[in-house]
Amino acid sequence: MRGEPSCPKCGGRVRAPGLFSDSWQCDVHGAVHPLQPVIPPSVEALGVVTHRSQVPVWMPWPLPVGWLFTGVAYAGDDRSGGRAAVVACSGPAPLGGVGELLLIAEEPGVGLGARYAGIDGVDPGPQMCTGTRPQSKVLAAGRPTPLWHVGDVPEDRAVFAGEARGLWLWAVVWPEKSGLLMYDELVLTDLREAGSEVELLPCGALSPRLLD
């Protein structure tokens, strides 16, 4: 597990602000919001991220039957707060085996969702299949939210993206066939607004997808 901040776009090392720059810097991508070290799944870890995040921390709530919370991370620093947040869940896949889901909320340009989606660029817009009706709809904080397929992604995953609360919302699912999960209208809750029931959240082992 990494113990220091990294670039949200490529996972490379970043330099902290100093005499010559007031922002975190990646040698490849320039100024970035640093991805903080991945936090193993626990209610306490989730509390750290929700307290610092300036963007929604989305999670299916209630979780699908048999699914577990398997990790959380955010991009940002103490000065800016979290500008992107990712939550991992895993459980029985619709067609058998184990499915994994990452939900990412981020401001435009952060690039964390594109990294987990496995695509070039920082935002999903150019590769969203918006020429058709949305392939998925979720209920995000009580609002119907359409999501479209994102094209040109690695064959091992399915990627959906849309907009919720004026920010990008990505859903990245492994394996690709587990994308069927997104055809059921998932109910997403912003965990910054959740109550004491979060204390009953079932936690599993840390998802290796967060470390990719």
PyMOL commands that set and color helices and strands:
alter all, ss='L'
color gray80, all
select helices_A, chain A and resi 43-52+112-117+125-127+176-183+191-193+196-200+208-211
alter helices_A, ss='H'
color red, helices_A
select strands_A, chain A and resi 14-15+24-26+30-32+58-60+68-77+81-92+98-106+136-140+143-149+158-164+167-174+187-190
alter strands_A, ss='S'
color yellow, strands_A
deselect
rebuild
show_as cartoon
